[in-house]
Amino acid sequence: MSAGEDGLLGLIRGSGLVVEAVRGDVPGLSVDAAWRAVAGFGVEPVAVFPLEADRAGVHRLWLEHARQADVVDDEGVFLVTAVVTGSAEVGWVRVRLTGGADVSRLVDDQGRIEFIARSRSGHRICGITAEEYGHWVVSLDVPP
């Protein structure tokens, strides 16, 4: 997998999301802090699915939780990062959902779904992370 901005943007575009702004940073939680929050002790998933499960429906499952958490706005816009070497230096990328978007294609070099979406306001995150036996959908309130 490519590194840095090219690798991250290629992965995002490959998932069917439209990139609206590279380095769509806004004040608030950094990419590194978001990953620490998702991996934090005591974090519980809002949904779980097996690592080797059929990925049909993953996008719909994540989107349901992301909309409930107000991570995805009414126009389908949110900030996103994924596991690609150098992605923390790129920062948050502002994207928009399309009819063909499928977040289950935001995979790391081991084929595991790994990404975090953040609300534009910076108050909520909702992503998918691979744990030992399953993918976790994690939704958290975060400091702005």
Backbone torsions as a table, in degrees:
resi	resn	phi	psi	omega
1	MET	NA	141.5	179.2
2	SER	-67.1	159.2	-178.8
3	ALA	-106.5	164.1	172.8
4	GLY	66.8	-152.7	-174.5
5	GLU	-59.8	-45.9	-179.3
6	ASP	-60.5	-43.7	179.8
7	GLY	-65.9	-42.9	-179.5
8	LEU	-66.1	-46.8	-178.7
9	LEU	-66.3	-36.1	176.7
10	GLY	-63.4	-43.0	178.6
11	LEU	-63.4	-45.8	-179.3
12	ILE	-62.3	-48.6	179.7
13	ARG	-63.7	-34.9	178.6
14	GLY	-65.9	-18.8	177.9
15	SER	-87.2	-3.2	179.8
16	GLY	91.0	1.6	175.6
17	LEU	-80.4	146.4	177.6
18	VAL	-95.6	124.0	177.5
19	VAL	-78.0	121.9	178.5
20	GLU	-99.5	-32.0	-179.3
21	ALA	-153.0	123.9	172.9
22	VAL	-79.3	139.3	-174.9
23	ARG	58.4	50.9	179.5
24	GLY	-74.8	43.8	-178.9
25	ASP	-69.1	139.7	171.3
26	VAL	-131.8	160.7	178.9
27	PRO	-56.0	148.7	177.4
28	GLY	125.2	-156.6	-174.2
29	LEU	-56.3	128.1	177.2
30	SER	-79.2	167.3	176.1
31	VAL	-58.7	-46.8	-179.9
32	ASP	-60.6	-43.6	179.8
33	ALA	-65.4	-34.6	177.5
34	ALA	-65.2	-43.6	178.5
35	TRP	-63.6	-39.9	177.5
36	ARG	-63.3	-39.7	180.0
37	ALA	-64.0	-44.6	-179.1
38	VAL	-64.9	-35.2	-178.0
39	ALA	-90.6	4.8	-174.7
40	GLY	-64.0	151.6	176.6
41	PHE	-61.7	133.0	177.6
42	GLY	88.5	-2.3	177.8
43	VAL	-70.4	132.0	178.9
44	GLU	-115.5	140.1	178.7
45	PRO	-75.5	153.9	172.4
46	VAL	-89.2	-16.1	176.0
47	ALA	-159.9	153.7	179.5
48	VAL	-137.7	143.0	171.3
49	PHE	-141.9	145.6	-174.8
50	PRO	-60.1	147.0	179.4
51	LEU	-54.9	-39.9	-175.0
52	GLU	-95.7	10.6	-177.4
53	ALA	-71.1	159.0	171.1
54	ASP	-59.5	132.1	-175.0
55	ARG	-89.3	1.8	174.2
56	ALA	-62.1	131.2	179.5
57	GLY	94.8	-12.9	-179.6
58	VAL	-62.2	-44.6	-179.7
59	HIS	-59.3	-46.8	-179.5
60	ARG	-61.8	-42.1	179.0
61	LEU	-61.8	-49.6	179.5
62	TRP	-62.4	-46.1	-176.6
63	LEU	-60.9	-38.7	177.4
64	GLU	-57.9	-48.0	-179.6
65	HIS	-70.6	-38.3	179.5
66	ALA	-65.4	-38.5	177.4
67	ARG	-69.9	-41.1	178.0
68	GLN	-60.2	-33.8	-178.1
69	ALA	-87.6	1.3	-176.9
70	ASP	60.3	33.0	174.2
71	VAL	-80.2	-40.6	178.2
72	VAL	-97.4	123.5	-177.7
73	ASP	-80.1	-179.7	-176.1
74	ASP	-62.8	-21.9	179.1
75	GLU	-94.0	3.6	-179.6
76	GLY	78.4	23.0	-176.8
77	VAL	-104.2	141.4	176.1
78	PHE	-160.7	173.5	175.1
79	LEU	-101.3	148.9	-177.3
80	VAL	-146.1	152.4	168.1
81	THR	-141.0	158.7	179.3
82	ALA	-142.8	170.8	-177.7
83	VAL	-81.6	99.4	175.3
84	VAL	-144.5	137.3	177.9
85	THR	-53.1	126.3	179.1
86	GLY	88.4	1.7	-176.8
87	SER	-66.1	-30.2	179.2
88	ALA	-63.9	-35.4	178.9
89	GLU	-71.1	-29.1	177.5
90	VAL	-70.0	-39.2	-178.1
91	GLY	87.7	-162.8	-179.5
92	TRP	-75.1	140.1	176.6
93	VAL	-111.9	125.1	178.7
94	ARG	-81.8	126.8	-176.4
95	VAL	-130.9	166.8	176.3
96	ARG	-131.2	138.0	176.5
97	LEU	-67.0	148.6	171.0
98	THR	-126.8	169.8	177.1
99	GLY	-62.9	-25.5	-179.2
100	GLY	-97.7	5.9	-178.7
101	ALA	-67.2	144.5	176.9
102	ASP	-151.4	102.2	-176.7
103	VAL	-66.3	-13.4	178.0
104	SER	-68.8	-7.7	176.0
105	ARG	-91.6	0.9	176.3
106	LEU	-86.7	75.2	-172.6
107	VAL	-109.4	152.6	175.9
108	ASP	-85.1	-173.7	-176.7
109	ASP	-73.3	-2.5	174.3
110	GLN	-104.2	6.0	179.0
111	GLY	80.0	15.1	179.4
112	ARG	-98.4	141.7	178.4
113	ILE	-73.1	122.5	-177.9
114	GLU	-146.8	105.0	175.5
115	PHE	-159.4	161.6	173.9
116	ILE	-131.4	133.4	172.2
117	ALA	-107.0	142.4	-179.3
118	ARG	-127.1	141.5	175.5
119	SER	-65.5	152.1	178.9
120	ARG	-63.3	-29.3	177.9
121	SER	-73.1	-20.5	179.0
122	GLY	87.9	3.6	-175.0
123	HIS	-90.2	-13.8	-176.0
124	ARG	-139.6	147.2	170.1
125	ILE	-130.6	150.6	176.7
126	CYS	-151.5	117.7	-177.7
127	GLY	-144.8	-175.8	176.5
128	ILE	-125.3	132.8	178.4
129	THR	-132.1	146.9	179.4
130	ALA	-90.5	124.3	174.9
131	GLU	-107.5	-172.9	-172.2
132	GLU	-54.3	-46.6	-174.9
133	TYR	-118.8	-3.6	-176.6
134	GLY	-159.3	165.4	171.0
135	HIS	-88.3	134.2	177.9
136	TRP	-107.9	133.8	166.4
137	VAL	-92.4	120.2	-177.1
138	VAL	-118.6	131.7	179.2
139	SER	-130.0	125.0	-174.1
140	LEU	-138.7	146.1	165.0
141	ASP	-79.8	140.0	179.6
142	VAL	-134.2	155.4	176.8
143	PRO	-64.9	140.7	-178.9
144	PRO	-68.6	NA	NA
